Amino acid sequence: MPAGLKTKEADDAEQVPAQKLSIYHVTRLEKCKLDKSGPTGYRYVIEGGYAPITGFRAGSKDDVSSHATALAKEMNERRGLKGTKHIVIGKPKKAQVAKK
């Protein structure tokens, strides 16, 4: 086969790692207000991890949709090939007591 030509199998193999990384995605986008006198905007939900991530942003539907999609893409990029590292927040490390 001439150099530079790809088979369908080779093309599919290149797409698989990108599909594995894309676990976060926008599942909902709905118009709402933070409170009665507050600004009107959109609430978005990003799912794919342990718990859904909910956010609010004022602006048009297209602006909020592109913001949420970019955020999900960034989260997928930060995830890396080997997954995330687990970080425990709020638990103090056990202190080593020196024996005399």
N, C-alpha and C positions, 0 to 999 in steps of 0.2 A: 504494500500500500504506500502511495506517495506521502512524503513528509508534509505535515500541515493539514491533512485530511483526518477527520475524526469519525469514529464509528458511533452508532447510537449508544452502545454500551459504555464507551469511554465518556460520552457526554453525560449520561445518567450518573456515572460514578462521581463526576465532578460536582453534581448538584446535591448528592446525598449529605455531605457534611454541612452544607448551608441549611438544609431542611432540619437536621438534628439540632442546630443551634437556635432555630426560630421557634422557641416554645412560648414566648410572650407575645400576645396579640390583643388588639382592642376588640372587646366583645359587645360593649354597649356605649351608646352616645345619645343622651336625652336632654332636652331643654329643661332648665329649672332655674330657680332663684335660691340664693343662700338664705335669705329671709325676706319678709314682706317688703321692706324698703330697700333691699340690696340690689345689686346689679343682676341683670338677666344674663345667663350664660349656659354652658353645657356641662353636664356631669359625664365623665367617661370612666369606663371600667377596663382594666388591663388584667387578663388572666393568664395563667401558665405556670405560676410558682406555687408556693404553699398556700397562699391566700390571695384573693383578688385585691388589686390596688385600685382605689377609687380617687379620682381627682376632679376638681372643678376649675373651669377657666372661662372668663368672659371673652366674648368675641363671636364671630360668625361660626356657623357650623363647619365650614371648610377649614377655617383657621384652627379650631379646636381639634378637629379630626386629624389634621396634619401634625399638630403638636403631640397628640396622644400616640399617633403612629410612629413619629420620630422617637418618642420616649420608649416605646416598646422595642424599637430597633436598637436603641442605645443599650437597653437592658440585655438584649440578646447578644450584642457585641461584648459587653462586659462579662458575660457568662463564660466565655472562652470555650476551648475545646474539651477541657477536662472537667467542666462543671464549676460550680461555685465553691468557695471555701466557706465553711460554716463559722460564723462569728457569733460568740455569745456575749451579749451586752448585759451588764449589771451584776454578773457573778464575779466576786473577787477571787483572785488567784490564791491558792493555799500558801500561806507563808511557811517557809522552811525554817524550822527552829534549830538553831545551832546547839549541838550538844557539847558540854564542857567536860 
